Amino acid sequence: MNAHSSMIHVRMDNDLKDRATEALAAMGLSTADAVRLLFHRIATDQAFPLELKVPNAETRAAMEEADEFFKNGAAPRFDNADDMFAELEEESKALREAGKQKS
């Protein structure tokens, strides 16, 4: 690294930082290494190294619904993932049965 360098200060969620730092360490990288690599790719390619997309209307509506859900402090609909998947399976089965009856 040359004698002329700059510091970047980034504020982020502690849990996100901890999880990312752990994953990077498993790859043999520090957080500083990861940021340098990111900036190197941006400078070299003149593009962000990940595909960024504008969410479609359905995704935006789901995001807004989730924001409202958490903003209003609503209780989760399910106690755990198994309960959620069980209900989805029941709804899927009901839809398949309804489709068979129409045939």
DSSP file with accessible surface (Angstrom, degrees, kcal/mol):
  #  RESIDUE AA STRUCTURE BP1 BP2  ACC     N-H-->O    O-->H-N    N-H-->O    O-->H-N    TCO  KAPPA ALPHA  PHI   PSI    X-CA   Y-CA   Z-CA
    1    1 A M              0   0  177      0, 0.0     4,-0.1     0, 0.0     2,-0.0   0.000 360.0 360.0 360.0 141.2    0.0    0.0    0.0
    2    2 A N        -     0   0  109      2,-0.2     0, 0.0     1,-0.1     0, 0.0  -0.224 360.0-104.6 -78.7 171.7    1.3    3.5   -0.8
    3    3 A A  S    S+     0   0   98      1,-0.1     2,-0.8     2,-0.0    -1,-0.1   0.728 105.1  74.2 -69.7 -21.0    2.0    6.2    1.8
    4    4 A H        +     0   0  167      2,-0.0     2,-0.3     0, 0.0    -2,-0.2  -0.828  65.9 146.8 -98.2 109.0   -1.1    8.1    0.8
    5    5 A S        -     0   0   85     -2,-0.8     2,-0.3    -4,-0.1    -2,-0.0  -0.915  32.1-144.2-138.7 164.9   -4.2    6.3    2.1
    6    6 A S        -     0   0  115     -2,-0.3     2,-0.3     2,-0.0    -2,-0.0  -0.916  13.8-127.2-129.2 155.6   -7.6    7.2    3.4
    7    7 A M        -     0   0  152     -2,-0.3     2,-0.5     2,-0.0    -2,-0.0  -0.794  14.9-156.6-100.6 144.9   -9.9    5.8    6.0
    8    8 A I        -     0   0   93     -2,-0.3     2,-0.5     2,-0.0    -2,-0.0  -0.992   4.6-160.1-119.4 127.8  -13.5    4.9    5.3
    9    9 A H        -     0   0  164     -2,-0.5     2,-0.4     2,-0.0    -2,-0.0  -0.939  12.3-178.2-109.6 125.9  -16.0    4.8    8.2
   10   10 A V        -     0   0  100     -2,-0.5     2,-0.5     2,-0.0    -2,-0.0  -0.988  16.5-148.7-128.2 129.2  -19.1    2.8    7.7
   11   11 A R        +     0   0  242     -2,-0.4     2,-0.3     0, 0.0    -2,-0.0  -0.830  33.0 152.0 -97.0 130.0  -22.0    2.4   10.2
   12   12 A M        -     0   0   89     -2,-0.5    -2,-0.0     0, 0.0     2,-0.0  -0.975  50.7 -72.4-151.1 166.5  -23.8   -0.9   10.0
   13   13 A D     >  -     0   0  101     -2,-0.3     4,-2.4     1,-0.1     5,-0.2  -0.330  39.8-132.3 -60.0 135.1  -25.8   -3.3   12.1
   14   14 A N  H  > S+     0   0  123      1,-0.2     4,-2.7     2,-0.2     5,-0.2   0.887 105.2  51.5 -59.4 -42.1  -23.6   -5.2   14.7
   15   15 A D  H  > S+     0   0   90      2,-0.2     4,-2.7     1,-0.2     5,-0.2   0.927 110.0  49.0 -63.8 -43.2  -25.1   -8.6   13.8
   16   16 A L  H  > S+     0   0   82      2,-0.2     4,-2.7     1,-0.2     5,-0.3   0.940 112.4  48.5 -60.5 -46.0  -24.5   -8.1   10.1
   17   17 A K  H  X S+     0   0  103     -4,-2.4     4,-3.0     1,-0.2     5,-0.2   0.933 112.2  48.6 -60.0 -45.5  -20.9   -7.0   10.7
   18   18 A D  H  X S+     0   0   94     -4,-2.7     4,-2.3     2,-0.2    -1,-0.2   0.925 113.6  45.9 -62.9 -44.8  -20.2  -10.0   13.0
   19   19 A R  H  X S+     0   0  141     -4,-2.7     4,-2.2     2,-0.2    -1,-0.2   0.917 115.9  45.6 -65.8 -42.1  -21.7  -12.5   10.5
   20   20 A A  H  X S+     0   0   42     -4,-2.7     4,-2.9    -5,-0.2     5,-0.2   0.917 111.8  51.7 -67.5 -41.7  -19.8  -11.0    7.6
   21   21 A T  H  X S+     0   0   51     -4,-3.0     4,-2.6    -5,-0.3    -2,-0.2   0.914 110.4  49.3 -61.2 -40.9  -16.6  -10.8    9.5
   22   22 A E  H  X S+     0   0  146     -4,-2.3     4,-1.9    -5,-0.2    -1,-0.2   0.926 112.5  47.1 -64.3 -44.5  -16.9  -14.5   10.5
   23   23 A A  H  X S+     0   0   48     -4,-2.2     4,-1.0     1,-0.2    -2,-0.2   0.920 113.1  48.9 -64.2 -42.7  -17.5  -15.5    6.8
   24   24 A L  H ><>S+     0   0   30     -4,-2.9     5,-2.9     1,-0.2     3,-0.7   0.910 108.1  53.9 -63.5 -41.6  -14.6  -13.4    5.6
   25   25 A A  H ><5S+     0   0   66     -4,-2.6     3,-1.6     1,-0.3    -1,-0.2   0.896 103.8  56.1 -61.0 -37.5  -12.3  -14.9    8.2
   26   26 A A  H 3<5S+     0   0   91     -4,-1.9    -1,-0.3     1,-0.3    -2,-0.2   0.782 108.6  48.4 -64.8 -24.4  -13.2  -18.3    7.0
   27   27 A M  T <<5S-     0   0  126     -4,-1.0    -1,-0.3    -3,-0.7    -2,-0.2   0.399 122.8-108.6 -91.6  -1.6  -12.1  -17.2    3.5
   28   28 A G  T < 5S+     0   0   65     -3,-1.6     2,-0.4    -4,-0.3    -3,-0.2   0.734  80.0 122.5  81.3  22.8   -8.9  -15.8    5.0
   29   29 A L      < -     0   0   53     -5,-2.9    -1,-0.3    -6,-0.1    -2,-0.2  -0.903  52.4-142.3-119.4 148.0   -9.9  -12.2    4.5
   30   30 A S     >  -     0   0   52     -2,-0.4     4,-2.2    -3,-0.1     5,-0.1  -0.539  34.8-106.8 -92.9 169.8  -10.3   -9.3    6.9
   31   31 A T  H  > S+     0   0   67      1,-0.2     4,-2.3     2,-0.2     5,-0.2   0.899 123.9  53.1 -63.8 -37.4  -13.0   -6.7    6.6
   32   32 A A  H  > S+     0   0   41      1,-0.2     4,-2.7     2,-0.2    -1,-0.2   0.912 107.2  51.6 -63.5 -41.2  -10.4   -4.2    5.3
   33   33 A D  H  > S+     0   0   52      1,-0.2     4,-2.7     2,-0.2    -1,-0.2   0.925 109.6  50.5 -58.5 -44.2   -9.3   -6.8    2.6
   34   34 A A  H  X S+     0   0   25     -4,-2.2     4,-2.6     2,-0.2    -2,-0.2   0.915 111.1  47.2 -63.4 -42.5  -13.0   -7.2    1.5
   35   35 A V  H  X S+     0   0   63     -4,-2.3     4,-2.8     2,-0.2     5,-0.2   0.929 112.2  50.1 -65.7 -43.1  -13.5   -3.4    1.2
   36   36 A R  H  X S+     0   0  119     -4,-2.7     4,-2.6     1,-0.2    -2,-0.2   0.925 111.7  48.7 -60.6 -42.9  -10.3   -3.0   -0.7
   37   37 A L  H  X S+     0   0   91     -4,-2.7     4,-2.5     2,-0.2    -2,-0.2   0.921 111.4  50.2 -62.0 -43.7  -11.3   -5.9   -3.1
   38   38 A L  H  X S+     0   0   58     -4,-2.6     4,-2.3     1,-0.2    -2,-0.2   0.958 113.6  44.4 -59.3 -49.8  -14.7   -4.3   -3.6
   39   39 A F  H  X S+     0   0  111     -4,-2.8     4,-2.7     1,-0.2     5,-0.2   0.876 111.1  54.7 -65.4 -35.9  -13.3   -0.9   -4.4
   40   40 A H  H  X S+     0   0  118     -4,-2.6     4,-2.9    -5,-0.2     5,-0.2   0.938 109.7  46.6 -61.7 -46.4  -10.6   -2.4   -6.7
   41   41 A R  H  X S+     0   0  124     -4,-2.5     4,-2.9     2,-0.2     6,-0.4   0.907 112.6  49.9 -63.3 -41.5  -13.3   -4.2   -8.7
   42   42 A I  H  X>S+     0   0   58     -4,-2.3     4,-1.7    -5,-0.2     5,-0.5   0.945 114.9  43.8 -62.0 -46.6  -15.4   -1.0   -8.9
   43   43 A A  H  <5S+     0   0   62     -4,-2.7    -2,-0.2     2,-0.2    -1,-0.2   0.912 119.1  42.7 -65.9 -42.0  -12.4    1.0  -10.1
   44   44 A T  H  <5S+     0   0   84     -4,-2.9    -2,-0.2    -5,-0.2    -3,-0.2   0.935 125.9  31.0 -70.9 -47.4  -11.2   -1.6  -12.5
   45   45 A D  H  <5S-     0   0   74     -4,-2.9    -1,-0.2     2,-0.3    -2,-0.2   0.575  93.6-135.6 -88.5 -13.1  -14.6   -2.6  -14.0
   46   46 A Q  T  <5S+     0   0  161     -4,-1.7     2,-0.3    -5,-0.3    -3,-0.2   0.884  77.3  86.8  55.1  38.5  -16.2    0.8  -13.7
   47   47 A A  S   <S-     0   0   53     -5,-0.5    -2,-0.3    -6,-0.4    -1,-0.2  -0.982  90.7 -95.1-158.1 156.5  -19.3   -1.1  -12.4
   48   48 A F        -     0   0   95     -2,-0.3     4,-0.1     1,-0.1    -9,-0.1  -0.615  36.1-132.2 -75.6 134.4  -20.6   -2.5   -9.1
   49   49 A P  S    S+     0   0   42      0, 0.0     2,-0.4     0, 0.0    -1,-0.1   0.472  85.4  64.5 -76.4   3.1  -19.6   -6.2   -8.9
   50   50 A L  S    S-     0   0  117      0, 0.0     2,-0.5     0, 0.0    -2,-0.1  -0.936  92.9-106.7-120.8 148.3  -23.0   -7.4   -8.0
   51   51 A E        -     0   0  155     -2,-0.4     2,-0.5     2,-0.0     0, 0.0  -0.601  36.4-165.4 -75.7 121.2  -26.2   -7.2  -10.1
   52   52 A L        -     0   0  129     -2,-0.5     2,-0.4    -4,-0.1    -4,-0.0  -0.932   8.2-176.5-108.6 131.9  -28.4   -4.5   -8.7
   53   53 A K        -     0   0  159     -2,-0.5     3,-0.0     3,-0.0    -2,-0.0  -0.950  30.4-119.1-128.9 149.5  -32.0   -4.4   -9.8
   54   54 A V        -     0   0  130     -2,-0.4     2,-0.0     1,-0.1    -2,-0.0  -0.729  44.7-112.9 -80.9 127.2  -35.0   -2.1   -9.2
   55   55 A P        -     0   0   45      0, 0.0    -1,-0.1     0, 0.0     0, 0.0  -0.359  29.4-120.4 -64.2 144.1  -37.7   -4.3   -7.5
   56   56 A N     >  -     0   0   91      1,-0.1     4,-2.8     4,-0.0     5,-0.2  -0.166  35.4 -91.2 -75.2 176.8  -40.8   -4.8   -9.5
   57   57 A A  H  > S+     0   0   65      1,-0.2     4,-2.5     2,-0.2     5,-0.2   0.890 125.8  50.9 -60.1 -40.4  -44.2   -3.7   -8.3
   58   58 A E  H  > S+     0   0  159      2,-0.2     4,-2.1     1,-0.2    -1,-0.2   0.927 112.7  45.7 -65.5 -42.4  -45.0   -7.0   -6.6
   59   59 A T  H  > S+     0   0   65      2,-0.2     4,-2.6     1,-0.2    -2,-0.2   0.919 112.1  51.3 -67.5 -41.4  -41.7   -7.0   -4.7
   60   60 A R  H  X S+     0   0  109     -4,-2.8     4,-2.6     1,-0.2    -2,-0.2   0.916 109.5  50.8 -61.3 -41.8  -42.1   -3.4   -3.7
   61   61 A A  H  X S+     0   0   53     -4,-2.5     4,-2.5    -5,-0.2    -1,-0.2   0.918 111.1  48.2 -62.7 -41.3  -45.6   -4.1   -2.4
   62   62 A A  H  X S+     0   0   54     -4,-2.1     4,-2.4     2,-0.2    -2,-0.2   0.898 111.6  50.1 -65.5 -39.5  -44.2   -7.1   -0.3
   63   63 A M  H  X S+     0   0   98     -4,-2.6     4,-2.5     2,-0.2    -2,-0.2   0.914 111.6  47.8 -65.1 -42.0  -41.4   -4.9    1.0
   64   64 A E  H  X S+     0   0  123     -4,-2.6     4,-2.5     2,-0.2    -2,-0.2   0.901 110.8  51.9 -65.5 -39.5  -43.9   -2.2    2.0
   65   65 A E  H  X S+     0   0  141     -4,-2.5     4,-2.5     1,-0.2    -2,-0.2   0.925 110.7  47.7 -62.2 -43.1  -46.1   -4.8    3.7
   66   66 A A  H  X S+     0   0   39     -4,-2.4     4,-2.4     2,-0.2     5,-0.2   0.913 110.4  52.1 -64.6 -41.8  -43.1   -6.1    5.6
   67   67 A D  H  X S+     0   0  105     -4,-2.5     4,-2.6     1,-0.2    -2,-0.2   0.928 112.2  45.7 -59.6 -45.4  -42.1   -2.5    6.7
   68   68 A E  H  X S+     0   0   86     -4,-2.5     4,-2.4     2,-0.2     6,-0.2   0.901 109.7  55.9 -63.8 -41.5  -45.6   -1.8    7.9
   69   69 A F  H  <>S+     0   0   64     -4,-2.5     5,-2.0     1,-0.2     4,-0.2   0.943 115.1  36.9 -56.2 -49.5  -45.7   -5.2    9.7
   70   70 A F  H ><5S+     0   0  151     -4,-2.4     3,-0.9     1,-0.2    -1,-0.2   0.863 113.9  56.1 -75.3 -34.4  -42.6   -4.4   11.7
   71   71 A K  H 3<5S+     0   0  144     -4,-2.6    -1,-0.2     1,-0.2    -2,-0.2   0.883 109.5  47.0 -64.5 -36.5  -43.4   -0.7   12.2
   72   72 A N  T 3<5S-     0   0  117     -4,-2.4    -1,-0.2    -5,-0.2    -2,-0.2   0.455 110.2-123.2 -86.1  -0.9  -46.7   -1.6   13.8
   73   73 A G  T < 5 +     0   0   64     -3,-0.9    -3,-0.2    -4,-0.2    -4,-0.1   0.798  45.5 177.0  67.6  27.5  -45.1   -4.2   16.0
   74   74 A A      < -     0   0   47     -5,-2.0    -1,-0.2    -6,-0.2     3,-0.1  -0.322  32.5-109.9 -65.6 147.7  -47.4   -6.9   14.7
   75   75 A A        -     0   0   78      1,-0.1    -1,-0.1     2,-0.0    -5,-0.0  -0.485  41.4 -94.9 -74.7 147.5  -46.9  -10.4   16.0
   76   76 A P        -     0   0   96      0, 0.0    -1,-0.1     0, 0.0     3,-0.0  -0.286  24.2-132.0 -60.0 148.1  -45.4  -13.0   13.6
   77   77 A R  S    S+     0   0  175     -3,-0.1     2,-0.3     1,-0.1    -2,-0.0   0.745  90.1  38.3 -72.7 -23.9  -48.0  -15.1   11.8
   78   78 A F        -     0   0   46      1,-0.1     3,-0.1     0, 0.0    -1,-0.1  -0.952  66.2-143.9-131.0 149.1  -46.0  -18.3   12.6
   79   79 A D  S    S-     0   0  149     -2,-0.3     2,-0.3     1,-0.2    -1,-0.1   0.748  86.1  -5.4 -78.6 -27.1  -44.0  -19.5   15.6
   80   80 A N  S  > S-     0   0   76      1,-0.1     4,-1.7     0, 0.0     3,-0.2  -0.966  76.0 -95.5-159.3 171.4  -41.4  -21.2   13.5
   81   81 A A  H  > S+     0   0   55     -2,-0.3     4,-3.0     1,-0.2     5,-0.3   0.857 117.4  60.2 -65.4 -35.6  -40.5  -22.1    9.9
   82   82 A D  H  > S+     0   0  128      1,-0.2     4,-2.3     2,-0.2    -1,-0.2   0.917 105.6  48.0 -60.1 -42.5  -42.1  -25.6   10.2
   83   83 A D  H  > S+     0   0   72      2,-0.2     4,-2.2     1,-0.2    -1,-0.2   0.907 112.0  50.2 -63.2 -41.6  -45.5  -24.1   10.9
   84   84 A M  H  X S+     0   0   65     -4,-1.7     4,-2.4     1,-0.2    -2,-0.2   0.951 112.6  45.4 -62.3 -47.9  -45.2  -21.7    8.0
   85   85 A F  H  X S+     0   0  125     -4,-3.0     4,-2.5     1,-0.2    -1,-0.2   0.873 109.9  55.6 -66.2 -34.5  -44.2  -24.5    5.6
   86   86 A A  H  X S+     0   0   46     -4,-2.3     4,-2.2    -5,-0.3    -1,-0.2   0.931 110.0  45.8 -62.4 -43.6  -47.0  -26.7    6.9
   87   87 A E  H  X S+     0   0   66     -4,-2.2     4,-2.6     2,-0.2     5,-0.2   0.917 111.7  51.3 -67.0 -41.0  -49.6  -24.0    6.2
   88   88 A L  H  X S+     0   0   86     -4,-2.4     4,-2.6     1,-0.2    -1,-0.2   0.910 110.1  50.2 -60.9 -40.1  -48.1  -23.4    2.7
   89   89 A E  H  X S+     0   0  107     -4,-2.5     4,-2.7     2,-0.2    -2,-0.2   0.915 110.1  50.3 -64.9 -40.8  -48.3  -27.1    2.0
   90   90 A E  H  X S+     0   0  134     -4,-2.2     4,-2.4     2,-0.2    -2,-0.2   0.928 112.5  46.5 -62.9 -44.2  -52.0  -27.2    3.1
   91   91 A E  H  X S+     0   0   93     -4,-2.6     4,-2.3     2,-0.2    -2,-0.2   0.909 112.8  49.9 -64.8 -40.2  -52.8  -24.2    0.9
   92   92 A S  H  X S+     0   0   46     -4,-2.6     4,-2.4    -5,-0.2    -2,-0.2   0.924 110.8  49.3 -64.3 -42.8  -51.0  -25.8   -2.0
   93   93 A K  H  X S+     0   0  123     -4,-2.7     4,-2.5     1,-0.2    -2,-0.2   0.919 110.3  50.9 -62.5 -42.9  -52.8  -29.1   -1.6
   94   94 A A  H  X S+     0   0   61     -4,-2.4     4,-2.5     1,-0.2    -1,-0.2   0.904 110.3  49.5 -62.8 -40.8  -56.1  -27.2   -1.4
   95   95 A L  H  X S+     0   0  130     -4,-2.3     4,-2.1     2,-0.2    -1,-0.2   0.902 110.6  49.9 -65.9 -39.0  -55.3  -25.4   -4.7
   96   96 A R  H  X S+     0   0  116     -4,-2.4     4,-2.0     2,-0.2    -2,-0.2   0.921 111.7  48.5 -64.8 -42.0  -54.3  -28.7   -6.4
   97   97 A E  H  X S+     0   0   82     -4,-2.5     4,-2.0     2,-0.2    -2,-0.2   0.914 110.4  50.8 -64.3 -41.8  -57.6  -30.3   -5.3
   98   98 A A  H  X S+     0   0   44     -4,-2.5     4,-1.3     1,-0.2    -1,-0.2   0.890 109.6  51.6 -63.1 -37.3  -59.6  -27.3   -6.5
   99   99 A G  H  X S+     0   0   37     -4,-2.1     4,-0.9     1,-0.2    -1,-0.2   0.874 108.6  50.7 -66.4 -37.6  -57.9  -27.6   -9.8
  100  100 A K  H  < S+     0   0  137     -4,-2.0     3,-0.4     1,-0.2    -1,-0.2   0.871 106.8  54.1 -67.6 -37.0  -58.7  -31.3  -10.1
  101  101 A Q  H  < S+     0   0  159     -4,-2.0    -1,-0.2     1,-0.2    -2,-0.2   0.811 104.8  54.6 -68.3 -30.1  -62.4  -30.6   -9.4
  102  102 A K  H  <        0   0  188     -4,-1.3    -1,-0.2    -5,-0.2    -2,-0.2   0.775 360.0 360.0 -71.8 -25.7  -62.6  -28.1  -12.2
  103  103 A S     <        0   0  136     -4,-0.9    -3,-0.0    -3,-0.4    -4,-0.0  -0.216 360.0 360.0 -75.0 360.0  -61.2  -30.6  -14.7
